[in-house]
Amino acid sequence: MKAFELIRHFIVLVDASKSLKTTEIPKLISTLRYMFQSIQEHTPQSVMALAVLQSSKAYLETKFTQNIDELLCVFEGDRVTQAGSVSISSALKLINQIQVAPYQKLTAVYINFSQITFDNENIFELTAQLVKKQITFHCMSVGADIFVLNSLSSQLRGEHFLYQNLDQLNQQRRTWIEQLKHQYAYFQPDKMVKCSIGQLNLKEQLCNCCGELKTGLYKCQNCGGLNCSLTNCCLCENFLVSAQNVKKSQLSCLGQQFISQKIEVKDERKCFGCEAEGQIMCGKCGQVFCTGCEKVCQDLGVCISCQKFE
């Protein structure tokens, strides 16, 4: 399978200084989940990472991955505690250190809650380095703003969004998601990359990339290699994507809407997918599903009866 090389690396930097209120973290997690899901639906071959800014430093909390739960677990428990102030120069330096192939693109989105930045390096020199690498930088300022962010976003071909609070940001999320999708279309080159479906295997097996015995490995459809995550296969180097994300991307490009209405089944009917006992009915087409097939529909984001695979 081949796919167009779109934006492959997408990093979100979050202001985790004392300006971020603890009560706002659940809303922030909801925003991040929607953002990551939208990226996957539009470009299933994208990989994402999460970084935090606090105590005048920038920390890359996750590796680049397609696993959204792995990204969002950064805010679970005491892994990240709000501290100190932000440093925009440290964020730019971290972005500059990320290595991508010449034909790949890197997009960064910074979610800001602060009014001031403490920098010990020249922001504009760092910005010039990012311009040469054709890196795109978007900023979302929530409840506060730093004067330099508008200039950075403009120089790095991004957008600068201002919101009074996270509630307003979530209400207007379609606006900034469309801007991100526009960037994908703008940067689409002619180069093709080899992709393979990464099939999730829940049995305990030996991972080919790290040599450890693990569950939840992804099996490459091309060579059979077992990998820890959906990145490049450690054996054949094909880029691994999930079947769910490929289908979501197809439906998104076709402009088809995902259904969400579900009705509990009260009579004895068989599952449309596997003919087991039906428990959930699609409110659009009336077909019945068992809990297992209903989860497949949720993973795909669409009823498998309403929307046939091509």
C-alpha positions in Angstrom: 0.0 0.0 0.0 1.2 3.5 -0.8 0.2 6.9 0.6 1.0 10.5 -0.2 3.6 12.0 2.2 1.8 14.6 4.1 2.7 16.2 7.4 4.2 13.2 9.2 5.4 14.8 12.5 3.0 16.8 14.6 4.1 18.1 18.1 1.9 19.8 20.7 3.6 21.9 23.3 1.5 22.7 26.4 2.1 25.5 28.9 2.3 23.5 32.2 3.6 26.4 34.2 1.8 27.8 37.3 -0.5 29.7 34.9 -2.3 26.4 34.1 -5.0 25.9 36.7 -5.5 22.3 37.9 -9.3 22.6 37.4 -8.7 23.3 33.6 -6.7 20.1 33.0 -9.8 17.9 32.2 -10.9 20.4 29.6 -7.4 20.6 28.2 -7.3 16.8 27.8 -10.6 16.9 25.9 -9.1 19.5 23.6 -6.0 17.5 23.0 -8.0 14.3 22.3 -10.1 16.0 19.7 -7.0 17.5 18.1 -5.1 14.2 17.8 -8.2 12.4 16.5 -8.8 15.0 13.9 -5.2 14.7 12.7 -5.5 11.0 12.4 -8.7 11.1 10.5 -7.3 13.5 7.9 -3.8 12.1 7.6 -3.6 8.6 9.1 0.2 8.4 8.4 0.9 11.3 10.8 2.8 10.6 14.1 2.4 12.9 17.1 4.2 13.8 20.2 3.5 15.9 23.4 5.8 18.3 25.2 5.3 20.5 28.2 6.8 23.9 29.1 7.5 24.7 32.8 10.3 26.1 35.0 11.7 27.9 31.9 12.4 24.6 30.1 10.7 22.4 27.5 10.4 18.7 28.0 9.5 16.1 25.4 7.2 13.8 27.4 6.4 11.2 24.7 8.1 9.8 21.6 6.3 10.3 18.2 3.4 7.8 18.1 -0.1 7.2 16.8 -1.3 6.0 20.2 -3.5 8.8 21.6 -3.9 7.3 25.0 -0.1 7.1 25.3 0.0 10.9 24.6 -2.7 11.9 27.0 -1.4 9.8 29.9 1.1 12.6 30.4 -1.6 14.4 32.4 -2.6 11.4 34.5 -1.5 11.1 38.1 1.5 13.2 39.2 3.6 12.8 36.0 3.3 16.5 35.2 2.8 19.1 38.0 2.5 22.8 37.1 5.6 24.7 38.0 7.5 27.9 37.3 7.2 30.0 34.2 7.4 29.3 30.4 10.3 30.0 28.1 9.4 30.4 24.4 13.1 30.1 23.4 13.3 26.6 25.1 10.2 25.5 23.1 11.8 26.7 19.8 15.1 25.0 20.7 13.3 21.7 21.4 11.4 22.0 18.0 14.7 22.7 16.2 16.3 19.6 17.7 13.6 17.2 16.2 15.1 15.5 13.2 12.9 14.6 10.2 13.8 13.6 6.7 14.1 16.4 4.1 10.9 15.5 2.4 8.9 15.3 5.6 7.3 18.2 7.4 7.0 19.2 11.1 4.1 21.1 12.5 4.1 22.5 16.1 1.1 23.8 18.0 1.7 25.7 21.3 -1.1 26.1 23.8 -0.3 29.1 26.0 -1.8 30.2 29.4 1.0 32.7 30.3 1.5 36.5 30.0 5.3 36.5 30.2 8.2 34.4 28.9 11.7 34.0 30.6 14.3 33.5 27.9 18.0 33.2 28.0 18.5 32.8 24.2 17.6 35.0 21.2 14.1 34.0 20.1 14.4 35.6 16.6 17.7 33.7 15.8 16.0 30.4 16.7 12.9 31.4 14.6 15.2 32.0 11.6 16.5 28.5 12.0 13.0 27.0 12.0 12.1 29.1 8.9 15.0 27.5 7.0 13.6 24.0 7.9 10.1 25.0 6.7 8.6 24.2 10.1 5.1 25.5 10.8 4.2 26.9 14.2 0.6 27.6 15.4 -0.2 29.2 18.7 -3.4 29.1 20.8 -3.4 31.6 23.7 -6.0 31.0 26.3 -6.9 33.7 28.9 -3.5 35.4 28.4 -1.0 36.2 25.6 2.7 36.8 25.0 3.4 39.6 22.5 6.0 37.7 20.6 3.7 34.7 19.8 1.8 36.5 17.0 5.1 37.4 15.3 6.4 33.8 15.6 3.2 32.3 14.1 3.3 34.8 11.2 7.0 34.1 10.4 6.5 30.4 10.6 3.5 30.3 8.3 1.1 29.5 11.2 -1.9 31.0 12.8 -2.3 32.8 16.2 -5.6 32.2 17.9 -6.8 34.1 21.0 -9.5 32.7 23.4 -10.9 33.9 26.7 -10.9 30.4 28.1 -10.8 26.7 27.2 -14.6 26.6 26.9 -14.4 29.1 24.1 -11.5 27.3 22.5 -13.5 24.0 22.5 -16.6 25.8 21.1 -14.6 27.1 18.2 -12.4 24.1 17.6 -13.7 23.5 14.1 -12.1 26.8 13.1 -8.5 25.9 14.1 -8.9 22.3 12.9 -9.7 23.5 9.4 -6.6 25.7 9.6 -4.5 22.6 10.4 -6.1 20.6 7.6 -5.4 23.5 5.2 -1.7 23.2 6.1 -1.7 19.5 5.2 -3.1 20.3 1.8 -0.6 23.1 1.3 2.4 20.9 2.0 1.4 17.8 0.0 4.4 16.9 -2.3 4.5 14.3 -5.0 6.7 11.8 -3.0 5.0 8.5 -2.2 5.9 6.5 0.9 5.4 2.7 1.4 2.8 2.0 4.1 1.6 -1.3 5.7 -1.4 -2.0 8.0 -0.2 -2.6 11.6 -2.5 -5.3 13.0 -2.8 -5.1 16.8 -1.9 -8.5 18.5 -3.0 -8.9 22.1 -1.0 -12.1 22.7 2.3 -12.0 24.6 5.1 -12.1 22.0 8.7 -11.1 21.5 9.0 -7.6 20.0 11.4 -7.4 17.0 12.4 -3.8 17.7 13.3 -3.9 21.4 13.7 -7.7 22.0 11.3 -7.7 25.0 8.3 -10.0 25.7 5.2 -7.8 25.4 1.5 -7.7 24.7 -0.2 -5.2 22.4 2.4 -5.4 19.6 1.6 -4.3 16.0 2.3 -6.9 13.3 3.4 -5.5 9.9 1.2 -6.7 7.1 4.1 -6.6 4.7 6.9 -8.5 6.5 5.2 -9.9 9.7 7.6 -7.9 12.0 6.3 -7.2 15.5 6.6 -3.5 16.6 6.0 -1.6 19.8 4.1 1.2 18.1 2.7 2.5 14.8 5.8 4.1 13.4 8.3 2.7 10.8 8.5 -1.1 10.8 11.8 -2.2 12.4 12.3 -4.9 9.7 11.0 -3.6 6.3 10.9 0.1 7.3 7.4 0.5 5.8 5.3 3.1 7.7 2.7 1.4 9.9 -0.9 2.7 10.0 -4.0 1.3 11.6 -6.9 0.1 9.5 -9.2 2.3 11.6 -7.3 5.5 10.8 -7.2 4.7 7.1 -11.0 4.2 7.0 -11.5 7.4 9.0 -9.3 9.3 6.5 -11.2 7.9 3.6 -14.6 8.9 5.0 -13.3 12.4 6.0 -12.0 13.0 2.5 -15.4 12.0 1.1 -17.1 14.4 3.4 -19.2 11.6 5.0 -20.5 12.2 8.5 -19.9 9.7 11.4 -23.1 8.6 13.2 -23.3 8.4 17.0 -26.9 7.6 17.8 -27.4 4.2 19.5 -30.5 2.5 20.8 -30.7 -0.5 23.1 -32.2 -3.6 21.5 -35.2 -5.1 23.3 -36.1 -8.0 20.9 -34.1 -11.0 19.9 -32.1 -10.0 16.9 -28.7 -11.2 15.5 -25.6 -9.0 15.1 -25.1 -7.6 11.6 -21.4 -8.3 11.8 -21.1 -11.7 13.4 -24.6 -13.0 14.0 -24.1 -13.1 17.8 -26.7 -11.8 20.2 -27.5 -8.2 19.2 -27.5 -5.5 22.0 -27.0 -2.1 20.3 -28.9 -0.8 17.3 -27.8 1.9 14.9 -30.3 4.8 15.0 -29.8 5.5 11.4 -30.0 2.2 9.5 -31.7 0.0 12.2 -29.0 -2.7 12.0 -28.2 -4.5 15.3 -24.7 -5.2 16.7 -23.1 -7.1 19.5 -20.8 -5.3 21.9 -17.7 -6.4 20.0 -18.9 -5.3 16.6 -20.2 -2.1 18.1 -16.7 -1.4 19.4 -15.4 -1.9 15.9 -17.9 0.8 14.7 -16.7 3.1 17.4 -13.0 2.6 16.5 -13.8 3.2 12.8 -16.0 6.2 13.7 -18.8 5.0 11.4 -21.5 2.3 11.3 -20.2 -0.6 9.1 -23.8 -1.1 7.8 -24.4 2.5 6.8 -21.1 3.0 5.1 -19.8 0.0 3.0 -16.1 -0.5 2.5 -15.0 0.1 -1.0 
